[in-house]
Amino acid sequence: MILNAVMEDYLKAIYQLQSRTDGRVKTSEIADRLGVKPPTVSSMIEKLGERNLVDYEKYKGVRLTSEGEAVALEIIRHHRLLEAYLTEHLEYEWDEVHEEADELEHHISEKFIQHVTELLDNPDVDPHGDPIPKENLDPVEEARGESITEYDEGDVVVVERVSDEDSDVLRYLSEHNITPGTEVTVTEVAPFGMVTIRPRCEDEAASLPRDVLEHIRVRPVAGDARSEDFPA
C-alpha cells in the first residue's frame, strides 16, 4: 500500500493519541495535534477509512485498524531510531533531532533502517526515553512513568522519559543534567506548583515550573516501595 507522508503523519498521531485514551480519538484532538482544521481531518479520515487503516464512528471518534496500527508503528520505529542515530553518530543535540527525524522518517528504506538498528545494537528507547517498536511491530507502551508532581520532598526517582515536543524545554533540562536515566531527589515542593529537584552527583538543584514538569515522566528508584509497579 502506497501512502504519502501526510497520511503517515495522521496514522502516527492517531496511534499516540489513542495510546493515551485507550479508546477512540476525537477529530478535534487530531486537529490540535497536527495543527490543522477539523474539516481537513474529516477529509483525511475518510481517505484512510477507504484504505481500511482507520475505523470511524460518528460522534464516537476514530481508532486505528490493525493495518493502520502496523503502519503507525513502523513510522514511529523509523522516527525513534533516526533520533538515536542522529544523537549517537552525527553529534546532534537531543533538542535538534525531533524535527530532523520528522522529515526523514517517510523517506528511508527498510534496508537502511536495518543497518541503523544493527549499528545502534537494537536499542529499546530513543534519546528522550520513548520506547522504540521492534521489527515485528508489536505495540509499545507509550504512557510509561508518572508525573514528578506525584512525589514528595525527599523522594528519589529516576527520569523515565522527556517529551520531545518542545526544544526549549529539552535545552533547559539538558543544561541542568536532567535526562532519561538520571536519578534525581525531590528537594522542595512549593504550594504554587514549582518543584525543585537535584540530579545525583550535582551540587545545584533546579526549580521547575509546572509547564516544564508536564514534559517529564519518572519512576521510583529500585528498592523503593513504590517501584514494584515500575520495573527498571
C-alpha positions as CSV (number, residue, x, y, z in Angstrom):
1,M,0.0,0.0,0.0
2,I,1.5,3.4,-1.1
3,L,0.8,6.2,1.4
4,N,2.1,9.7,1.3
5,A,3.8,11.4,4.2
6,V,0.7,13.3,5.4
7,M,-1.3,10.1,5.7
8,E,1.5,8.5,7.7
9,D,1.6,11.6,10.0
10,Y,-2.1,11.1,10.6
11,L,-1.7,7.5,11.5
12,K,1.2,8.2,13.8
13,A,-0.7,11.0,15.6
14,I,-3.8,8.8,16.0
15,Y,-1.7,6.0,17.4
16,Q,-0.1,8.3,20.0
17,L,-3.4,9.9,21.0
18,Q,-5.1,6.5,21.1
19,S,-2.5,5.1,23.4
20,R,-3.3,7.9,26.0
21,T,-7.0,7.4,25.9
22,D,-7.1,3.6,25.4
23,G,-10.1,4.1,23.1
24,R,-11.3,6.3,20.2
25,V,-9.8,9.6,19.4
26,K,-11.8,12.8,18.6
27,T,-11.2,14.5,15.3
28,S,-10.7,17.7,17.3
29,E,-7.8,16.1,19.2
30,I,-6.2,15.1,15.9
31,A,-6.6,18.6,14.5
32,D,-5.0,20.2,17.6
33,R,-2.0,17.8,17.5
34,L,-1.4,18.3,13.8
35,G,-2.2,22.0,13.7
36,V,-4.9,21.7,11.0
37,K,-8.7,22.5,10.8
38,P,-11.3,19.9,11.8
39,P,-12.7,19.7,8.2
40,T,-9.3,18.8,7.0
41,V,-9.1,16.0,9.5
42,S,-12.5,14.7,8.5
43,S,-11.5,14.6,4.8
44,M,-8.3,12.6,5.6
45,I,-10.1,10.2,8.0
46,E,-12.4,9.4,5.1
47,K,-9.5,8.6,2.8
48,L,-7.8,6.5,5.5
49,G,-11.1,4.6,6.1
50,E,-11.3,3.8,2.4
51,R,-7.9,2.1,2.8
52,N,-9.1,0.2,5.9
53,L,-6.5,2.0,8.0
54,V,-8.9,3.6,10.5
55,D,-12.4,2.8,11.8
56,Y,-14.5,5.9,12.3
57,E,-17.9,6.2,14.1
58,K,-19.8,9.5,14.0
59,Y,-19.9,11.2,17.5
60,K,-17.6,8.5,18.9
61,G,-14.3,9.1,17.1
62,V,-11.7,7.2,15.3
63,R,-9.3,4.4,16.0
64,L,-6.7,2.5,14.0
65,T,-7.4,-0.8,12.4
66,S,-4.7,-3.5,12.8
67,E,-3.4,-2.4,9.4
68,G,-3.3,1.2,10.4
69,E,-1.6,0.4,13.7
70,A,1.2,-1.5,11.8
71,V,1.9,1.5,9.6
72,A,1.9,3.9,12.5
73,L,4.3,1.7,14.5
74,E,6.6,1.4,11.5
75,I,6.8,5.2,11.2
76,I,7.3,5.6,14.9
77,R,10.1,3.0,14.7
78,H,11.8,4.9,11.9
79,H,11.5,8.2,13.8
80,R,12.9,7.0,17.1
81,L,15.8,5.0,15.5
82,L,16.7,8.1,13.5
83,E,16.7,10.2,16.6
84,A,19.1,7.7,18.3
85,Y,21.3,7.6,15.2
86,L,21.5,11.4,14.9
87,T,22.5,11.9,18.5
88,E,24.9,9.0,18.8
89,H,26.7,9.1,15.4
90,L,26.1,12.6,13.9
91,E,26.6,14.6,17.1
92,Y,23.1,16.2,17.1
93,E,21.8,17.5,20.4
94,W,18.6,15.8,21.7
95,D,16.6,19.1,21.2
96,E,17.5,19.1,17.5
97,V,16.6,15.6,16.4
98,H,12.8,15.6,16.5
99,E,12.2,17.8,13.5
100,E,15.0,16.2,11.6
101,A,13.5,12.7,12.2
102,D,10.1,14.0,11.2
103,E,11.5,14.9,7.8
104,L,13.5,11.7,7.2
105,E,11.1,9.1,8.7
106,H,9.0,8.8,5.5
107,H,11.9,8.5,3.0
108,I,14.1,5.7,4.2
109,S,14.2,2.1,3.1
110,E,13.8,-1.0,5.3
111,K,17.4,-1.9,4.4
112,F,18.6,1.4,5.7
113,I,16.7,1.1,9.0
114,Q,18.1,-2.4,9.5
115,H,21.6,-1.1,9.2
116,V,20.8,1.7,11.7
117,T,19.3,-0.9,14.1
118,E,22.4,-3.0,13.9
119,L,24.7,-0.1,14.3
120,L,22.9,1.0,17.4
121,D,22.7,-2.6,18.8
122,N,18.9,-2.7,18.6
123,P,18.1,0.0,21.2
124,D,15.0,-0.2,23.4
125,V,14.5,3.6,23.7
126,D,15.3,6.8,21.9
127,P,17.3,9.7,23.4
128,H,14.2,11.0,25.1
129,G,13.3,7.7,26.7
130,D,10.5,6.8,24.3
131,P,10.2,3.1,23.5
132,I,11.3,2.0,20.1
133,P,9.0,-0.5,18.4
134,K,10.8,-3.7,17.3
135,E,10.9,-5.1,13.8
136,N,7.8,-7.3,14.5
137,L,5.9,-4.0,15.1
138,D,4.3,-5.2,18.3
139,P,2.6,-2.3,20.2
140,V,4.8,-0.4,22.6
141,E,3.8,1.0,26.0
142,E,3.7,4.8,25.3
143,A,2.4,6.1,28.7
144,R,5.2,4.9,30.9
145,G,6.1,6.6,34.2
146,E,4.4,9.1,36.5
147,S,4.4,12.8,36.9
148,I,7.1,14.0,39.3
149,T,4.3,16.1,41.0
150,E,3.0,12.8,42.5
151,Y,6.1,12.6,44.7
152,D,7.0,14.3,48.0
153,E,10.1,16.1,49.3
154,G,12.9,13.6,50.0
155,D,11.7,11.1,47.4
156,V,14.3,9.8,44.9
157,V,13.2,9.0,41.4
158,V,14.6,8.2,38.0
159,V,13.7,10.2,34.9
160,E,11.9,7.7,32.6
161,R,11.3,9.9,29.6
162,V,11.0,13.5,28.5
163,S,8.7,14.8,25.8
164,D,10.5,15.8,22.6
165,E,7.8,18.2,21.5
166,D,9.4,21.4,22.9
167,S,13.1,22.0,22.1
168,D,13.3,24.9,24.6
169,V,12.3,22.6,27.4
170,L,14.8,20.0,26.2
171,R,17.6,22.5,26.2
172,Y,16.7,23.8,29.7
173,L,16.7,20.3,31.1
174,S,19.9,19.4,29.4
175,E,21.6,22.4,31.0
176,H,20.6,21.0,34.4
177,N,21.6,17.4,33.5
178,I,18.1,16.2,33.7
179,T,17.8,13.4,31.1
180,P,16.4,9.9,30.9
181,G,18.2,7.6,33.3
182,T,19.1,10.4,35.6
183,E,18.4,9.8,39.3
184,V,17.0,12.9,41.0
185,T,15.9,13.9,44.5
186,V,12.8,16.0,45.1
187,T,14.1,18.7,47.5
188,E,11.2,21.0,47.6
189,V,7.5,21.0,46.5
190,A,6.1,24.6,46.5
191,P,2.4,25.2,47.0
192,F,2.1,27.2,43.8
193,G,3.3,24.4,41.5
194,M,7.1,24.7,41.5
195,V,9.1,21.6,42.2
196,T,12.8,21.7,43.0
197,I,14.9,18.6,42.1
198,R,18.6,17.9,42.4
199,P,20.2,15.4,40.0
200,R,22.5,12.8,41.6
201,C,26.2,14.0,41.8
202,E,25.1,17.6,41.1
203,D,25.6,20.4,43.7
204,E,22.9,22.7,42.2
205,A,19.2,22.0,42.2
206,A,16.7,23.1,39.5
207,S,13.4,24.6,40.3
208,L,10.9,23.6,37.6
209,P,7.6,25.3,36.8
210,R,4.5,23.2,36.1
211,D,4.7,23.7,32.3
212,V,8.2,22.1,32.3
213,L,7.2,19.3,34.8
214,E,4.4,18.2,32.4
215,H,7.1,17.1,30.0
216,I,8.9,14.8,32.5
217,R,7.8,11.2,33.4
218,V,9.6,9.4,36.3
219,R,9.6,6.1,38.2
220,P,10.7,5.2,41.7
221,V,14.3,4.0,42.2
222,A,14.8,0.3,42.5
223,G,14.1,-0.9,46.1
224,D,11.6,1.9,46.8
225,A,8.2,0.5,47.9
226,R,6.5,2.4,45.0
227,S,8.8,0.8,42.4
228,E,7.1,-2.6,42.3
229,D,4.8,-1.5,39.6
230,F,7.5,0.2,37.6
231,P,10.3,-2.3,36.9
232,A,13.6,-0.9,35.8
